[in-house]
C-alpha cells in the first residue's frame, strides 16, 4: 500500500472533518433530505456514473422499462449518500435512536443472541444493501457481542476516524496475519461475526448465478462457520421511509458430518447467495450498483 505524504494526509482529513462538521451541524432529517437532493443532482443533472449504472441494472433486469431502471439507479445512489450521512453521525446513534429508527431491533438482537448462546458463535452475512452498517450498529447497540473486519485506509487519520465511527463494534484489521486465528477464537468464545460476502475475489473461488450473470464469490465466511460449527444468519437491511428494517432471510447450519470442509463451505456460500439474489430482486433500489469492482466482470485466471 502506497504511503501518502503528510500534506495529502492532512488535507484529506481536514476536508473530511469539515464536511462532517457541516453534516452534524444540521438536524438529521434535513441532512437526509439533502442527501436525497444531492443524489438527484448527481444522477439526473451531472450524470454521475449514469450510463454504466443503467447498463448494469438493465442487464440484471431486462424486463424493466428504462424509467424503472433509472428510478432504481437514483434510489440506490440516494441510499448510499444517506448511509454516508448516518456514518458521519454514527457516534450520535444511541439505543434510544435505534428504538425509533430500527424496526423491532431488540427483537432481532434477541433472536441472534439465542444463536450466540449455543456456544459456537454466529456468522452474520449481510450484503451491500440498504445501510449495511446500520445492521451492525443496531445489533451492537442492543448488546450483541459483535465483531467485524475492515480494510486499513491509506490515510492513517481517516483510518482512525473510521474505527471511531464503528462505535460498539470491535473491528479487526483484515490485513494482519493473526486475523484469521482471532476470528476463530472469537467465534469459539461465543461471539457474532458480521461479514459482507466478498462478491468478486481476484482468483476463481465459488461461481454462482447472481443478478442474471455469474459472480465469483469467496467461501471464506462460510469456512469460518464450518470450522467452528457456527450457524450462518443471512440477513439484509432495507429502508422504509426514515426507518430501517432488518430482514432475517435464513439461518444456515454446517453439516457436522461433512467430510470435505471446503466443499461444505462452498455449498453454504451458494445457498447464501441464492437468498441474497432473491433479496436484491425484491428490493433493487437498496442494492449498491455503483461499486467499482463490479461483481459480474470476468475474473482473471
N, C-alpha and C positions, 0 to 999 in steps of 0.2 A: 504494500500500500504506500503510495507516494506521500511524502510529508509536506504539508502546507507551510508556507512562510508565515512568520509571526504576524506580518502585516495583513495577509489574507485571512488568517485565523481570527484576528481581532475585528476586521471589517465585517466578515460574515456573522460573527457572534453579535457584534453591535447592531447590525441590521436586524437580526432575529429578535433581539431583546427589544428594539424599538418597535417592531411590528407587534410583538407580544404585549407591550405596554398599551398600544392602541386598542388591541382586541379586548384586553382586560379592563380598559377604561370605560367601556360602554356596556349597557345591560346585555345579558346573554341573548334574549330574543332579537335585539337589534343586530347583534353580531351575526347571528344565524341568518337573519334576513339579508344582511349584507353579503354573506357567503353565497346565498342563492342568486342574488343580483349579479355578483361577480361571475358566477357560472354562466348566466345568460349572456353577459357581455363578452366573456372569453369565447364561448362556443358560437353564439349567433352573430356577433359583430366582428370579433377578431379571428374567428375560425380556428381556435386553438385545437390542434390535432384532430380537426373535424373530419377530414377525408379519411384518414387512417382509421379512426374510431368507428365511423359509419360503416366502413368496409368490414371491419371485424364483426360488428353486430349483425350486419346483413348476411354475412356468411353463416353465422350461428343460427340466425332466424330468417331463412329465406322466405318464409310465409308472411312476414310482417311488411307492412307498407313503408315507403320512405318516411312518411310522417311519424309512424310509430317508432321507427329506428332512431330518428332524430330526438324524439322525446326520451327514449332510453338513454341515449348518449348525454343529453342535457342533464337528466336526473342523476346519472352516475357522477358527472363532474360536480354537481351541486353537493352530492353526498360526500365526495372526497374533501371539498372545501369546508363543509360543515364539520367533518371529522377533524380537520386541522384546527378549527376553532375550539373544538372540545379538547383536543390535545393541549392547546395553549392554556386553556382554563382548567386543566385536569386537577391541579392542586386544590381548586375550589369545589370539586365534585365530592361533597360529603355524603354520608349514608342518607341523610335527610333528602339531599338532592336526588339520590338514586331511588328513594321511595316514591318520588314524584315523577321521575322520568324513565325508569326502567320497570316495565310491566311485570309484576309478580317476581321481582328479582330475588326476594328472600325465599320464595318457593323453589326456584331453580337452584339456588345455593344449597338448600336443604337436600334436594334430590342428589346433587353432586356429592354432598358431604356423606350421604349414605354409601355411595360407591367408594369414597376415600376411606371410610371406616371399615371397609372389608379388609384393609391392611396392605394392599399391594399398590396403592396409589391409583391414579386415573390419568389417562392421556385424553386431553380435550382438543379435538381438531376443529378449528374454526377457519372458514375460508375468507378471502378478501371480499367481504360482502357486508353492507351496512357499515357501522363503525365497529370493526372487529376488535379494536382496543376497548370499546365500551363493554364488550362481553367479559373481558378480563378485569377491567377496573371495577365493574359492579360486583362480580363474584368475590374479588379480593376485599372490597369494602364491606361486604357482608360477612367476611371472616373465613372464606375458603383459603386453606394454605396453598397458595398458588405460586408457581414459578414459570419462567419463560426464557426463551433465547432471543438475543438481539445481536445484530452485526455491529461492530465498532465503527463509528463515524470517523471520517478522515479528519474532521476538525475536532480536536480534543475537548474544546469548550462546549461545542454543540453536543458532543457525545455525553458529557457530564450533565448537560441540560436535559437531554433525552432521558437519562437514567432517573433524574429527579421527577420527571413527568410521569414515570411509571408508578410512582407512589408506593402502594402496599404490595406490589408485585416484585418478587425477587427476580432479578434479571441476570442470566449467565451470559458470558461472552462466548459466542459460538466459535470464535477463532482460537480459543485456548485449548491446549492439548488435553487438559484434565476435564474438559466439559462433559464428555461422554460418560466418564465414570461418575461425575457429580449427578448427572441426570438419573442414572440407575440407582445411586444411593438415595436420592431424594424420593424417587418412586417407591423404593422398598421401605422407606421410613414412613410411607403413607401420606404423600403429598400429591397435588394435582399439577400436571404439566400441560400448560397451554401452548399449542403449536399451530402455526399456519402451514399447511402442507406445501412443500416446495414443489410447485407445479411445472417447473421447467429446469431440471438439472442438466448439467453440461454433458454428462455421459449417459448412455442408454440405461434405463432402470425399469420402471413398470409402465408399459404403454397402456393407455386407457382411452376409450371413446369418451370424448368430452366436447361439449359445445359444437357439435356437428363436425368434429375433426378428431385428431389424435394428439394426446398430450403425453409427455414423458414425465412421470411423477416419481418422486423419491419415496422409498418404502421405509425410511429411517424412523419416522414417528411410530409406525406400526411395529417396527422391530423392537423398540423400547418396550412396547406393551407385551410383545411375545416373550421377551427375555425376563420381564418382571412379573408376568401374569396379570397385567393391569387391564381393566376394561377400557375400551375406547368410546368416548362420547363424541359423536359427530353432531355439531351444532352450528347455527348461524344467527347473526343479529340482523334485524331489519328495522327501519324507521316506520312509525305510524304517526304522522304529524310531528310533534316535538317530543315524542316518546320513543323508546327503544324496546323491541320485543326479542327475547331470547328463544330461539326455536330449537328444541331438542329433537334432532332428526332421527337418531337411533343410538342405541348402546350396543357396540360390537364386542364380542369376547373372543380372545385367542383360544384355540383348541389345545388344551393341555396335553393331549395325546399326539399332537403333530410331531412328526419325526424330523421334518425339514423346517427349521426356524425361518429361513429366508422365504421359502415358498408360502408359509403361513402369513408372514408379514405382507407379501405381495397380494395374497388373497384378501386380506383385510383392507389393504390400500385400495384395491379395485372396488370393494363394497362401499368404502367411504366415498370414493369419487362418484359412484353412481348416485348416492344420496345428494352430494354437492351439486352434481349436474342437474338433478331434478329441482333443487332449490333455486339455482340460478335461472332456470327456465321459468319458474313460477314468479320470480321477482328480478327480472333482468336489470332493472334500473338501480338495484342495490349493489350490483357487481362492479368491480374496479376494471373497466375496459381500457384504461389508459396506461397500463403497465408497459414499460419499455421492453422488458424481456417477455415478449408475447408467448404464451404457452403452447400455441399451435404451430409455431415455426419449427422447421426441421432441426433435429439435433445433429450436431457434428459428430460423425462416427470415426 
